[in-house]
Amino acid sequence: MAQRVEPVEHRASELIEIRPVAVAVTGGMRPLFLRWLCIATASGLVLTALALGGFARGANGAPLAVTLLIVAATVALAGFAGLLHWRADVTLVRGDEAELERLRHDANLVFYAVALFQVLGMIGALLGYREQAHSAALPDGQAAVHALTVGLGNGLTATLAGVVCSVIVWVMFLHLQHELDRPR
């Protein structure tokens, strides 16, 4: 038995309901993360230029270990900051206040690293200066001066690493904090 279908005439505007839709960041453009990526790339170029320019040439011992620790921690924290920027892109679009507070809390970890890197740089400097204290006991004056300059250079290498890396992390923190605190 065939069923009869009656024609229904509707205008297209009656069938389609048009409503404004908020565009969410879901795998598309992530402006905050992309700006972080630019900061991270520029920071990587600065660290590479310093390394190629002889930044740590001749460094050895404990100050070199502190310098490598600072640079490795900077890479890890920069990655964490990138993750926070990634999360912030979605959270800022949604306006979820609870998640924004969690992001602000997590961003404080990046903030604390700024001071930590500076302190680690100073520890590296003190270890380098400690090396030079042993040079005073050397009987040969020329060897003592050489040991003194090597110790100073090692200490300054760690200090410079601490300062440069803290500036890198500080810029990433400020970039994120500015977006999280911006009035909406």
Beta strands, then each sheet from edge to edge (+ up, - down):
end
